[in-house]
Amino acid sequence: MKRSADGARRPRSAVVVAAAVLAAVPMAGTSTALTPAGTGDAAARAGHTDAASPVGRWALKVSFEGRTYDSTVQFTPGGTAFIVGGGAGSWRRTGDGRFTFRIAEPVWGAQGDYLGRVSVDQSARITGDTFTSGGVSRQYDADDVLVRSVRAQDTGTRS
C-alpha cells in the first residue's frame, strides 16, 4: 500500500491501473532524462519545415500489449515535444525522415495526488504525412520505483 498526499492509504493496484491508462500515450522510456530543449532539427528551429520534419500536431494510434489507444502529440520547431493533455519533453532529428522523442508524463489520482510517471522514449520514421515509431515505455510509482516496462508502437497522422 502507498500513501497519498493526505496520508490516506491506497492500493498499489491504483497506481498500476492509472499508469496503464496513461500508457495509451506514446510511451517508450529507456531513460527518464529529457534531452535539452532546442535540440530539434536546425532547419525547423529556423522556421523552415519540410515533409520529413515532425514539427506540428499529430493524431496517434498507440499500441502495446494487444491494445490500441488514441493520443495527440505536438512537436515544436525548437525541439520540444508535448502530449496534448499532459507531459512534455523533446525531439531531435536523427537522419533523413527519422527522429527520436522523449516525454515524461505524470500520473495523477482522482483526488489530484501524484501516483507516479510514465517515461516515453521513441524512435520514429516519417513517410509523407504519417510516422511510425517504437520503443520501450517505463512506468514509475510515486516513490520513483520502476513498476513495469512495455514495448509500444505508434502510428501518427498529421492533424
Protein Blocks (a to p, Z undefined) as FASTA:
>chain_A
ZZdfkopacdfklmmmmmmmmmmpccddfbfbdcdehiacfklmnopacfkbcgdcdddd
ddeehiacdddddddfkopacdehiacdddddfbehiacdddddddddfkopafbdcddd
dddddehjaccdddddddddfkopafbdcddddddddZZ
